[in-house]
């Protein structure tokens, strides 16, 4: 089975170099713009009532992958699916960002952590009743060797 995704927009950010991009949206205060292509603008109806949204995107500059990697926050190897490392079999990433405003087809967001020009695949609302979890375990991240 194969899937073909087409971007619904593009994420504009201040980051042009991979090594200067924040490793997670929760660690970023950077402001960026999410430009939704005109044919999808009707899908933004009521989005301005949200405080946070998920951005799903393609790691467009990631090529290849390994099943065991050393993530940015640890010196030990872990399975790719136990990490958020960008070089993946399907290079899909996601970020939870704060929605600051909407101007027609452009969303201004805080917490952007992607390269400028990142292809946007989807937007979903962050809904605490659905998304917030308690009694969670973060695996290796809780016992990582600090960098």
C-alpha positions as CSV (number, residue, x, y, z in Angstrom):
1,X,0.0,0.0,0.0
2,X,1.3,3.4,-0.9
3,X,0.0,6.9,0.0
4,X,0.7,10.1,-1.8
5,X,0.3,13.3,0.1
6,X,0.1,16.8,-1.4
7,X,0.8,19.8,0.8
8,X,-2.1,22.0,1.8
9,X,0.3,24.9,2.4
10,X,3.7,26.0,3.6
11,X,5.2,26.9,6.9
12,X,7.3,30.1,7.0
13,X,9.8,30.3,9.8
14,X,12.9,32.3,10.7
15,X,15.0,29.1,10.5
16,X,17.0,28.4,7.4
17,X,19.6,26.0,8.8
18,X,18.8,22.6,10.4
19,X,21.3,22.9,13.2
20,X,19.8,26.2,14.3
21,X,16.2,25.0,14.4
22,X,14.7,24.3,17.9
23,X,14.3,20.6,18.6
24,X,10.7,20.9,19.8
25,X,7.9,23.5,19.6
26,X,7.6,23.6,23.3
27,X,11.2,24.9,23.5
28,X,10.6,27.7,20.9
29,X,9.1,31.1,21.2
30,X,9.7,31.8,17.5
31,X,6.9,33.3,15.5
32,X,6.1,32.0,12.1
33,X,3.3,32.0,9.5
34,X,1.4,29.0,8.2
35,X,0.2,29.8,4.7
36,X,-2.7,27.7,3.6
37,X,-3.1,27.4,-0.1
38,X,-6.2,29.2,-1.4
39,X,-8.1,26.1,-2.4
40,X,-8.1,25.0,1.3
41,X,-9.0,28.3,2.9
42,X,-12.6,27.3,3.6
43,X,-11.2,24.6,5.9
44,X,-10.0,27.4,8.2
45,X,-13.5,28.4,9.2
46,X,-13.7,28.8,13.0
47,X,-9.9,28.1,13.5
48,X,-9.4,31.5,15.2
49,X,-11.4,30.3,18.2
50,X,-8.6,27.9,19.0
51,X,-5.6,28.7,21.2
52,X,-3.4,25.8,20.0
53,X,-3.2,23.7,16.9
54,X,-1.2,20.7,15.6
55,X,0.8,21.2,12.5
56,X,1.5,18.0,10.5
57,X,4.3,18.4,8.0
58,X,6.9,16.7,5.8
59,X,10.5,16.8,6.9
60,X,11.3,17.8,3.3
61,X,15.1,18.0,3.8
62,X,15.4,14.7,5.6
63,X,16.8,11.9,3.5
64,X,17.2,8.3,4.5
65,X,16.7,6.8,7.9
66,X,18.1,4.4,10.5
67,X,16.1,2.3,12.8
68,X,18.4,3.1,15.7
69,X,19.4,6.7,16.4
70,X,21.0,8.9,19.0
71,X,18.4,11.6,19.6
72,X,19.4,15.2,20.2
73,X,18.8,15.0,23.9
74,X,20.6,11.8,24.7
75,X,24.0,10.1,24.0
76,X,22.5,6.6,23.8
77,X,20.9,4.9,20.8
78,X,17.1,4.3,20.8
79,X,14.7,2.9,18.2
80,X,13.5,5.5,15.8
81,X,9.9,5.0,16.9
82,X,10.8,5.8,20.5
83,X,12.1,9.2,19.4
84,X,11.1,12.3,17.5
85,X,14.2,12.2,15.3
86,X,13.5,13.7,11.9
87,X,15.1,11.1,9.7
88,X,12.3,8.5,9.6
89,X,10.9,5.9,7.2
90,X,8.0,8.3,6.5
91,X,9.4,11.8,7.2
92,X,6.3,13.2,8.9
93,X,6.6,15.6,11.8
94,X,4.2,17.4,14.0
95,X,4.2,20.4,16.3
96,X,1.8,21.9,18.8
97,X,1.9,25.7,18.3
98,X,0.0,28.6,19.8
99,X,-2.3,30.3,17.3
100,X,-1.9,34.1,17.5
101,X,-4.0,35.3,14.6
102,X,-5.6,34.5,11.3
103,X,-5.5,36.8,8.2
104,X,-7.5,35.1,5.4
105,X,-5.3,32.1,4.6
106,X,-2.3,32.9,6.8
107,X,-2.1,31.8,10.4
108,X,0.5,33.5,12.7
109,X,1.8,31.0,15.3
110,X,4.2,30.9,18.2
111,X,6.4,28.0,18.9
112,X,7.4,27.3,15.3
113,X,10.3,24.7,15.2
114,X,10.7,23.9,11.5
115,X,12.7,25.0,8.6
116,X,11.4,27.8,6.5
117,X,9.5,26.4,3.5
118,X,8.4,23.2,5.3
119,X,5.4,21.6,3.4
120,X,2.2,21.6,5.5
121,X,0.2,18.3,5.3
122,X,-2.6,19.0,7.8
123,X,-3.8,21.1,10.7
124,X,-5.7,19.7,13.6
125,X,-7.1,21.4,16.8
126,X,-5.5,20.8,20.1
127,X,-8.3,19.7,22.4
128,X,-7.4,19.1,26.0
129,X,-10.2,16.7,26.6
130,X,-8.9,14.5,23.8
131,X,-5.1,15.2,23.9
132,X,-4.1,15.8,27.5
133,X,-2.9,12.7,29.3
134,X,-2.0,12.0,32.9
135,X,0.1,9.2,34.4
136,X,2.4,9.2,31.4
137,X,5.8,7.6,31.0
138,X,8.4,9.3,28.8
139,X,10.8,6.3,28.6
140,X,14.4,7.1,27.8
141,X,13.7,10.8,28.0
142,X,13.2,10.6,31.8
143,X,16.5,8.8,32.3
144,X,18.6,10.4,29.6
145,X,22.2,11.4,30.0
146,X,21.9,15.2,30.0
147,X,23.5,17.1,27.1
